[in-house]
Amino acid sequence: MKIIYIIIIVLIVFIINIIYINRASILYMTNFFNKNYNKEGLPLAYSIRDEIIKFINNITDVKSFTFIDFGCGAGDMINEVYQLVGNVDGVEYHIPQAELTKNRFKNIDNVTIYPMNMMDYEFKQTNTILYLYEPLWQMENNIALEIYSKVFENLIKNKMKIYVIYCSAIKQKYLNMDFFSKYDLKLIKMKTISRGIPFMNNNLYFLET
Ligand SMILES: C[S@@+](CC[C@H](N)C(=O)[O-])C[C@H]1O[C@@H](n2cnc3c(N)ncnc32)[C@H](O)[C@@H]1O
C-alpha cells in the first residue's frame, strides 16, 4: 500500500514539474482551446524563453534588429520579445493558426505575421535574429534538410548582422555545426535545456555571422 502512495506522489511531482517549466505557453494556449488546433505546435517552456531573452538583452543596439520566428505557432515567443527588439516577423504555414496569431497581435505595430511557408520568406537587408524552434520536427530528415538548406541560402543573402537561435526538438535530427558552418555561421554557445521531462532535453544553439 505504502508503495502506491509513493508512486502517486512521485507522479504528481513529475506532472507539476512539467507544467511549471512549460507554463509560458500554457498561459497562452490558443492552440489547444481553439478548434483550429495546430497539432504541430509545441509548448514554449520558461527554461527556453529565459535563455533566449537573456541572449537578446545582451545584443548591442538590439532595437535595430528584426526578430524572425519561423514557425511562430500561437506566437508565444513573439509575445515575449516584441518589446525588446525593433520589429518582429512571425512566419507560420498552418493558415488557421497564422490567422489566429495575426489576430492576437493586431494592435501591436511592430509585429507582422506572414501566413506562409518559411522556405518562401524573403529576408530584408536588416540586422536579423532568426529564431527556429524546430518547426520541422515531424518531418523525414532528408525533406527537412532540403527545406532548411533553402531557408539558410535565403538567409545569407542578407549581408547585415545575423544571429540565429535554433532550438532542437527533443530528439535532435537535422541541424548541427556541420550544417551551420556551410553558411558561415559561427557558434557563440550551445546549451542543453530541460523542458521538465527527465532525459528529454532540447539543444539551444546561438550562432552569428
Ligand atoms: C514548435 S512550433 C513553434 C512554436 C513557436 N516558435 C514558439 O517558440 O512559441 C512549430 C511551428 O512551426 C510550424 N511550421 C512547420 N513547418 C513550417 C514551415 N515550413 N513554414 C512555416 N511554419 C512551419 C508549425 O505549424 C508549428 O506551428
The ligand as an SDF file (V2000), in Angstrom:
LIG
                    3D

 27 29  0  0  0  0  0  0  0  0999 V2000
    7.3010   24.0230  -32.2940 C   0  0  0  0  0  0  0  0  0  0  0  0
    6.1240   25.0960  -33.0010 S   0  0  0  0  0  0  0  0  0  0  0  0
    6.8720   26.6490  -32.7560 C   0  0  0  0  0  0  0  0  0  0  0  0
    6.4620   27.4610  -31.5650 C   0  0  0  0  0  0  0  0  0  0  0  0
    6.9510   28.9000  -31.5550 C   0  0  0  0  0  0  0  0  0  0  0  0
    8.0460   29.1370  -32.4570 N   0  0  0  0  0  0  0  0  0  0  0  0
    7.3640   29.3120  -30.1360 C   0  0  0  0  0  0  0  0  0  0  0  0
    8.5470   29.3410  -29.8450 O   0  0  0  0  0  0  0  0  0  0  0  0
    6.4630   29.5980  -29.3340 O   0  0  0  0  0  0  0  0  0  0  0  0
    6.4770   24.8110  -34.7110 C   0  0  0  0  0  0  0  0  0  0  0  0
    5.5450   25.5360  -35.6960 C   0  0  0  0  0  0  0  0  0  0  0  0
    6.1630   25.5210  -36.9940 O   0  0  0  0  0  0  0  0  0  0  0  0
    5.1360   25.4940  -37.9830 C   0  0  0  0  0  0  0  0  0  0  0  0
    5.7540   25.0550  -39.2510 N   0  0  0  0  0  0  0  0  0  0  0  0
    6.1590   23.8070  -39.6010 C   0  0  0  0  0  0  0  0  0  0  0  0
    6.7190   23.8010  -40.8160 N   0  0  0  0  0  0  0  0  0  0  0  0
    6.6800   25.0870  -41.2700 C   0  0  0  0  0  0  0  0  0  0  0  0
    7.1040   25.7330  -42.4750 C   0  0  0  0  0  0  0  0  0  0  0  0
    7.6910   25.0450  -43.4630 N   0  0  0  0  0  0  0  0  0  0  0  0
    6.9100   27.0710  -42.5980 N   0  0  0  0  0  0  0  0  0  0  0  0
    6.3230   27.7790  -41.6040 C   0  0  0  0  0  0  0  0  0  0  0  0
    5.8750   27.2230  -40.4450 N   0  0  0  0  0  0  0  0  0  0  0  0
    6.0580   25.8990  -40.2780 C   0  0  0  0  0  0  0  0  0  0  0  0
    4.1150   24.5230  -37.3660 C   0  0  0  0  0  0  0  0  0  0  0  0
    2.8340   24.6860  -37.9480 O   0  0  0  0  0  0  0  0  0  0  0  0
    4.1710   24.9270  -35.8740 C   0  0  0  0  0  0  0  0  0  0  0  0
    3.2020   25.8970  -35.5770 O   0  0  0  0  0  0  0  0  0  0  0  0
  1  2  1  0
  2  3  1  0
  2 10  1  0
  3  4  1  0
  4  5  1  0
  5  6  1  0
  5  7  1  0
  7  8  2  0
  7  9  1  0
 10 11  1  0
 11 12  1  0
 11 26  1  0
 12 13  1  0
 13 14  1  0
 13 24  1  0
 14 15  1  0
 14 23  1  0
 15 16  2  0
 16 17  1  0
 17 18  1  0
 17 23  2  0
 18 19  1  0
 18 20  2  0
 20 21  1  0
 21 22  2  0
 22 23  1  0
 24 25  1  0
 24 26  1  0
 26 27  1  0
M  CHG  2   2   1   9  -1
M  END
$$$$
